[in-house]
Amino acid sequence: MREDGEGDAVTPLPEVDREDALTVDQLAAQAGMTVRNVRAYAARGLLPPPRLVGRTGYYDRRHLARLRLVREMLAEGWSLSVIERTLASAPATASTTTLALHRALVAPWLPPEPEETTAAELAARAGLPEDRALVDELVDFGLVERVTGENGAERLRVLDPALLTAGLQVVDLGVPPRVLLAAQREVIAHVREVARTYVAMFLGTGAEALVGGAAADRLDEVGGVVARLQAAAAQALLASFRTEMAAAVQDAVRRRLGAADRDRTDTA
């Protein structure tokens, strides 16, 4: 007899002849999971929708492969939220091998784990009064999303805590949040182009063969190459930014001092 409780034993069901017509019970048994877990993963979008026949949903080998991949990722220490973000950016029809490759390529670039907070806590960290319209802008920006807490109260999930921390530091310098958001939108547009430039360079210098033909036994190699690219690209970008920032500051100071000198001359 099957129990749906989390962590309960799963009684194996016999293998079915047609792998494209698995019920949720059969799918869970073949994946080595509970039905409750399968349904929870489906609710998080980790599984494509089943094929409905009347009120019964039928799953196929793609769903089974996806569940096995999720189980492997969990065993490797991936959190459900990171798995969710990784699979959400992968093609819906991707094979297990393609998903594993996608994971190796994307993992080094994922932001830190999301954090949950409230509008009041966020306002307190920024030293500002609560502003629902500003929260709406943060949601539209893609930095936070609204979720419902256990008690039904609204909470905020911060999707990139590192970016939020950096933003709060700028706000603490006296920059209004909306001014910062407008500037950050411009920065992201420029960074997107920088990222595309690096990827094009990476693929155009022989790495495409590694990525395009990577077999399962080369995934560690792919992950290592991408991790090294991340470190090198970040270092080069930061070095270039420092140089350009220094030049921009010097230019701004020179223009301000020139304007001040002219004002003094006019009033003399």
C-alpha positions as CSV (number, residue, x, y, z in Angstrom):
1,M,0.0,0.0,0.0
2,R,1.3,3.4,-0.9
3,E,1.7,6.3,1.5
4,D,1.8,9.8,0.1
5,G,3.7,11.3,3.0
6,E,7.0,13.0,2.6
7,G,9.9,10.5,3.1
8,D,7.6,7.5,3.3
9,A,8.5,4.3,1.6
10,V,7.4,3.9,-2.0
11,T,6.0,0.5,-3.0
12,P,7.3,-0.2,-6.5
13,L,4.8,-0.7,-9.2
14,P,5.4,-3.1,-12.1
15,E,7.1,-1.6,-15.2
16,V,4.6,-0.8,-17.9
17,D,5.0,-1.8,-21.5
18,R,4.2,1.6,-22.9
19,E,6.5,4.3,-21.5
20,D,4.3,7.0,-23.1
21,A,1.3,6.1,-20.9
22,L,2.3,6.3,-17.3
23,T,-0.1,7.3,-14.5
24,V,1.3,9.5,-11.8
25,D,1.6,6.4,-9.5
26,Q,3.6,4.6,-12.2
27,L,5.7,7.6,-12.9
28,A,6.5,8.1,-9.2
29,A,7.4,4.4,-8.8
30,Q,9.7,4.3,-11.7
31,A,11.4,7.6,-10.6
32,G,11.8,6.3,-7.1
33,M,9.8,9.1,-5.6
34,T,6.5,9.5,-3.8
35,V,3.4,10.7,-5.6
36,R,3.4,13.8,-3.3
37,N,6.9,14.7,-4.4
38,V,6.0,14.3,-8.1
39,R,3.0,16.5,-7.7
40,A,5.0,19.1,-5.8
41,Y,7.7,19.2,-8.5
42,A,5.0,19.5,-11.2
43,A,3.5,22.4,-9.3
44,R,6.9,24.2,-9.3
45,G,7.1,23.8,-13.1
46,L,9.8,21.2,-13.0
47,L,7.7,18.8,-15.1
48,P,5.9,19.5,-18.4
49,P,2.1,19.1,-18.2
50,P,0.8,15.5,-18.7
51,R,-1.3,14.4,-21.6
52,L,-4.9,14.5,-20.4
53,V,-7.4,11.8,-21.3
54,G,-10.6,12.7,-19.6
55,R,-9.6,13.5,-16.1
56,T,-6.5,11.2,-16.1
57,G,-3.1,12.6,-16.8
58,Y,-0.6,10.4,-18.6
59,Y,3.2,10.9,-18.5
60,D,5.9,9.6,-20.8
61,R,9.6,8.9,-20.9
62,R,10.4,12.6,-21.1
63,H,8.7,13.1,-17.7
64,L,10.6,10.1,-16.2
65,A,13.9,11.4,-17.5
66,R,13.2,14.9,-16.1
67,L,12.3,13.4,-12.7
68,R,15.5,11.3,-12.6
69,L,17.5,14.4,-13.5
70,V,15.9,16.4,-10.7
71,R,16.7,13.6,-8.3
72,E,20.3,13.6,-9.4
73,M,20.6,17.3,-9.0
74,L,19.1,17.1,-5.5
75,A,21.6,14.4,-4.6
76,E,24.4,16.7,-5.8
77,G,23.3,19.3,-3.3
78,W,21.2,21.6,-5.7
79,S,18.3,23.3,-4.0
80,L,14.8,23.2,-5.6
81,S,14.9,26.9,-6.3
82,V,18.1,26.6,-8.3
83,I,16.9,23.5,-10.1
84,E,13.7,25.5,-10.9
85,R,15.6,28.4,-12.3
86,T,17.9,26.1,-14.3
87,L,15.2,24.1,-15.9
88,A,13.0,27.2,-16.5
89,S,15.7,28.5,-18.9
90,A,16.2,25.2,-20.7
91,P,14.2,24.2,-23.7
92,A,10.9,22.4,-22.7
93,T,11.7,19.5,-25.1
94,A,15.3,19.1,-24.0
95,S,16.6,15.6,-23.6
96,T,18.2,14.5,-20.3
97,T,21.7,14.8,-21.9
98,T,20.8,18.3,-23.2
99,L,19.5,19.3,-19.7
100,A,22.7,18.0,-18.1
101,L,24.8,20.0,-20.5
102,H,22.6,23.1,-19.9
103,R,23.1,22.6,-16.2
104,A,26.9,22.5,-16.6
105,L,26.9,25.6,-18.8
106,V,24.5,27.7,-16.7
107,A,25.3,26.7,-13.1
108,P,28.4,29.0,-12.6
109,W,26.4,32.1,-13.7
110,L,23.3,31.6,-11.5
111,P,22.8,34.3,-8.8
112,P,22.8,33.4,-5.1
113,E,19.9,31.6,-3.5
114,P,16.7,33.7,-3.4
115,E,15.8,35.2,0.0
116,E,12.4,36.0,1.4
117,T,11.5,39.2,3.2
118,T,8.6,41.5,3.7
119,A,7.9,45.0,2.4
120,A,8.4,46.4,5.9
121,E,11.7,44.6,6.4
122,L,12.9,45.8,2.9
123,A,11.9,49.4,3.7
124,A,13.7,49.3,7.0
125,R,16.9,48.0,5.3
126,A,16.7,50.9,2.9
127,G,15.9,53.4,5.7
128,L,12.7,54.5,3.8
129,P,9.0,54.4,4.5
130,E,7.0,51.5,3.0
131,D,6.1,52.3,-0.6
132,R,3.9,49.7,-2.4
133,A,4.4,51.5,-5.7
134,L,8.1,51.1,-5.3
135,V,7.7,47.4,-4.6
136,D,5.6,47.2,-7.8
137,E,8.6,48.7,-9.7
138,L,11.0,46.2,-8.1
139,V,8.6,43.4,-9.2
140,D,8.5,44.8,-12.7
141,F,12.3,45.2,-12.7
142,G,12.6,41.5,-11.9
143,L,14.4,41.8,-8.6
144,V,11.7,40.6,-6.4
145,E,8.4,38.6,-6.7
146,R,5.4,38.5,-4.5
147,V,4.7,35.2,-2.7
148,T,2.2,34.1,-0.1
149,G,3.6,33.1,3.3
150,E,2.4,30.2,5.4
151,N,-0.1,32.5,7.3
152,G,-1.4,33.9,4.0
153,A,0.4,37.2,4.4
154,E,2.2,38.6,1.4
155,R,6.0,38.2,1.3
156,L,8.7,39.2,-1.1
157,R,11.1,36.8,-2.7
158,V,14.4,38.5,-3.6
159,L,15.6,36.8,-6.7
160,D,19.1,38.2,-6.6
161,P,20.2,39.1,-3.1
162,A,23.6,40.3,-4.2
163,L,22.1,42.9,-6.5
164,L,19.7,44.0,-3.8
165,T,22.6,44.4,-1.3
166,A,24.5,46.5,-3.8
167,G,21.5,48.6,-4.5
168,L,20.8,49.3,-0.9
169,Q,24.4,50.5,-0.5
170,V,23.9,53.0,-3.3
171,V,20.6,54.1,-1.7
172,D,22.5,54.6,1.5
173,L,24.7,57.1,-0.3
174,G,21.6,59.3,-0.9
175,V,20.6,58.1,-4.4
176,P,16.8,57.8,-4.6
177,P,15.6,54.3,-5.4
178,R,13.8,55.2,-8.6
179,V,16.8,57.0,-9.9
180,L,18.9,54.0,-9.2
181,L,16.4,51.6,-10.9
182,A,16.5,53.8,-14.0
183,A,20.3,53.8,-14.1
184,Q,20.4,50.0,-13.4
185,R,18.1,49.4,-16.4
186,E,20.7,51.1,-18.6
187,V,23.5,49.2,-17.0
188,I,21.8,45.9,-17.6
189,A,21.3,46.7,-21.3
190,H,25.0,47.4,-21.6
191,V,26.0,44.4,-19.6
192,R,23.7,42.2,-21.8
193,E,25.7,43.3,-24.8
194,V,29.0,42.6,-23.0
195,A,27.8,39.1,-22.1
196,R,26.8,38.4,-25.7
197,T,30.2,39.6,-26.9
198,Y,32.0,37.2,-24.5
199,V,29.8,34.3,-25.5
200,A,30.3,35.0,-29.2
201,M,34.1,35.1,-28.6
202,F,34.0,31.9,-26.6
203,L,32.0,30.0,-29.2
204,G,33.9,31.5,-32.1
205,T,37.2,30.3,-31.0
206,G,36.7,26.5,-30.9
207,A,34.5,26.1,-27.8
208,E,31.4,25.5,-29.9
209,A,32.8,22.0,-30.7
210,L,33.1,21.3,-27.0
211,V,29.7,22.5,-26.2
212,G,27.9,21.2,-29.2
213,G,29.3,17.7,-29.1
214,A,29.7,17.3,-25.3
215,A,28.9,13.8,-24.2
216,A,27.8,12.9,-20.7
217,D,31.4,11.9,-19.7
218,R,32.6,15.4,-20.7
219,L,30.2,17.4,-18.6
220,D,32.7,18.0,-15.8
221,E,35.1,19.3,-18.4
222,V,32.5,21.7,-19.8
223,G,31.6,22.9,-16.4
224,G,35.2,23.6,-15.6
225,V,35.8,25.5,-18.8
226,V,32.7,27.7,-18.2
227,A,33.7,28.3,-14.6
228,R,37.1,29.5,-15.8
229,L,35.4,31.7,-18.4
230,Q,33.3,33.3,-15.7
231,A,36.3,34.2,-13.5
232,A,38.3,35.6,-16.5
233,A,35.4,37.5,-17.9
234,A,34.4,39.0,-14.5
235,Q,38.0,40.0,-13.9
236,A,38.4,41.6,-17.3
237,L,35.1,43.4,-17.0
238,L,35.9,44.8,-13.6
239,A,39.3,46.0,-14.7
240,S,37.8,47.8,-17.7
241,F,35.1,49.3,-15.5
242,R,37.7,50.7,-13.1
243,T,39.6,52.3,-15.9
244,E,36.5,53.8,-17.5
245,M,35.1,54.9,-14.1
246,A,38.3,56.7,-13.3
247,A,38.2,58.5,-16.6
248,A,34.5,59.4,-16.2
249,V,35.1,60.8,-12.7
250,Q,38.1,62.8,-13.8
251,D,36.1,64.2,-16.8
252,A,33.2,65.1,-14.5
253,V,35.4,66.8,-12.0
254,R,37.3,68.7,-14.7
255,R,34.0,70.0,-16.1
256,R,32.7,71.0,-12.7
257,L,35.9,72.8,-11.8
258,G,35.9,74.6,-15.1
259,A,32.3,75.7,-14.6
260,A,33.1,76.9,-11.1
261,D,36.1,78.9,-12.5
262,R,33.9,80.5,-15.1
263,D,31.3,81.5,-12.5
264,R,34.0,83.2,-10.4
265,T,35.3,85.0,-13.4
266,D,31.8,86.3,-14.3
267,T,31.1,87.6,-10.9
268,A,34.5,89.2,-10.4
